[in-house]
Amino acid sequence: MATSFGLPDGSILSFGTTLGASKTMSAISNASEAVATLEPSHGVVENDILIVTSGWLKLNKRIVRADSVSTNDVTFEDINTSSTTVYPAGSGTGSIQEVTAWTQIPYIKDFAGQGGEQQTVVEEFLDSDDQYEFFTSRTPRRYNMGVAFQGSTATHFPLLRAASDAKTETAFRIVFPGGSTTYFLAVPSFDVVPTLNKGQVQVNNLVLLVRAEPTIYG
């Protein structure tokens, strides 16, 4: 079997600029693909992109794609909630909100991600000569980048500024040239004052603090 590797060159970053009304999620199943029961007349159709608010912390604030819809039951594509230890039965209710429009952030320089590293703690006990290392949490994820300054009237500029000023949790989408797409919710900080370095393109610095595990669809 041939091995292929993905390169991010040519990827397109966009952010959600229009959201639908919040819809109640009255139930959600423990399954290899979670099935959420939404309120009547929810309007969700297959392939809609949804921001999830849930009592399950591992699902809360994740962005998912609607795989199939049967009346009020919506399947969340590739969202495995089968573990009742991680996803206690009956406690995952909440709401969803559809992302209905996206705006591209063009001409991105120096895109870099950090965080997600597994942390550990080392302990020792009175009756043992050995130390023991245990897994704990992961460091928070964030993305840093420069966005080439194209004037304050560029389409993305006032929208990013508004989201940054309000510290709004915002949906982001990265479409890779190989066909996969990553979705995540983040709080943006957008510096409206561009850099000024001789011989270099002026950029507005943008920092994204990621709120939950990104969702990747191939």
N, C-alpha and C positions, 0 to 999 in steps of 0.2 A: 504493500500500500504506500503510495507516494505521500510524503510529508510536506505540508504547506505551512508557511508562517505569515502572520499578518503584520503589516506595517501601518502606522497611523497616518503616514503622509497622504494628504488629500482628504482627511476627515473633515466633517462639517459639524460645528457646534451650534446648537440653537437653544432657545429657552421659551418656555410656555408663556404666552402673553394674553391668552384668553382662556377662562375656565368656565365650565358649565356649573349649574347649581349643584350643591351638595345633596347626595341621595343617601338615605338611611340604609345601612347594611344590617338587617335584623338577625341574620344567622350566617355562619360560614363553617364549612365541613373540614374534618380532618381527613385529608386525602392526598394522593400523589400529585394531583392538581386540584387546588382548593376551589370549591364551588360556593359562591356567595349568593345569598338571597337578598335581593334589593326591593325597595318599595315599588308598588305598582306605578306604571307609566314612567319608569326610570329613564327610558330612551337610549340605553346602552346597546350598541350593536357590536358585532364581531370586529376585532382589530382596533377598537377604541383604546386609548391610553388613559389610565386611571390612576389618580393619587389615592392611596388607601390610608384611612385612619382606622386603627384597630386596637382592641384591648390586648392583642398579642404584640409584645414589644418587637419581636423579630420580623413582624409584618408591618408594624406601624410606620407610616411615612415612606413606605416603598412605593415605587411606580410599577404598575403591571399592565399587561395587555389582555384585553378580553379575547378569550379563545373561542368560546361558543356561548350562545345565549338561548335559553329555553324559558320563555315567559319571564319570570322574575329571577331565575337562577342563571348566574353568570360565572363561567369557569375562568379562573385566573391562570393564564398560560405559564407552565413551568414553575409554578409556586407550590412547592411541596410542604404541606402542613400535616403530614401523617403522624409525626411524633407528638403524642399527647403530653409528653414531658415538656417539650419546648412550646407547644401550642395546646394548652389545657382546653379540653372540650367545653364548649359553651361560653367561653370568655373572649372570643375574638371579634365580637360585634363592634360596629362603629359606623363608618360612612365611606363613600367614594366620591370623587370629583373628577370629571373628565377634563383633559387638556384638549381644547378645541382649536387652538391656533398656536403656531410656533413662529418665532422670528430668528433668523440666522444672525450670528455674531461673526462678521467677516474679518479676514486678515489678522489671524491670531499668530502671535510670536511667542516663542519660549514657553510653550505649554508644558507644565510639569505637575505631576501628581505626587503626593506624599501621604503617609499614614497607612493604616491597615496592618501595621506590624504586630505580630503576636507578642504580648508581654508575658513575663514570667515572674515568679517570686521564689526565692530560695529560703528554705526554713531548716532549722536544726532542732533536735530534741535532746533532752538531758540524757536519756538512756541510749543514745546512738552516737557512734563515732562518725557517721556519714551525714552529709547535707542532702536535702531533697529539693528538687526543682519542680514547680507546678505551673501549669498554664493559668493565666488570669484573663485579662481583657485584651482587646486590640486598640491601638492608637487611633484617634479620629482621623478620618480622611479629609483631604482638602486638595484643591487644584489652584495653581497660581499661573497667571499668564499675562501677556501684554496684548492689547487690542489696538491695532494701528489707528491713530487718530485721524478721522475723516471729517471733522467738524461736528459741532454740537447738534446739527440738524440731521445727521445720519440716522436712519430708521431705528437702529438699536439703541442709540445714545440716550434719548430721554426715557425710554422704557427701562433700561438697565439702571439709570440714575434713580428713577422712582422706586424700583424694587430694592435698591441699595439703601436709599434714604429711609424706607419703611422697614428695612431688615425683614423683608417678606420671604418666607420659604417658597422657593420657585422651582418648577420642574425644568430640568435640563436634559438635552438629548445629544448624543454624539453618534453620527452615522459614519461608519467606516467604509473605505472603498471596497473592502472584501465582501460587504453585504450585511455585516452584523451591526446591531444598534445597541447602545447602552443608554439607560435612563436612570436618573437619580434626582433626588430632591436636595436643594442646597440653599443656604443663605448667601447672597452675593454682597461683596463690598467693591464698589466701582469708583475709582478715583477719577473724577471728571477733569482734573488738571493733568494734561499730558506731560510726559517726560521731555527733557530738553538736553540732548547729548549731541555734540557736533558730529556730523557724518552718519548719524543713525536716524532711522524712522521714529517719529514721535509715537508713543503708545500711551494708552490709558491702562493702568494696572487693574486687573480684576482678580479677586480672590473668591473662591467658592468653598464654603464650609459645608461638607456633605452631612446630611442628617440621618441617612440609613444606607444599608447595603445597596449598591447599584445593581440594577437588573439588566442582564445581558441577553439579547435575543439574536441568535445566529441566522 
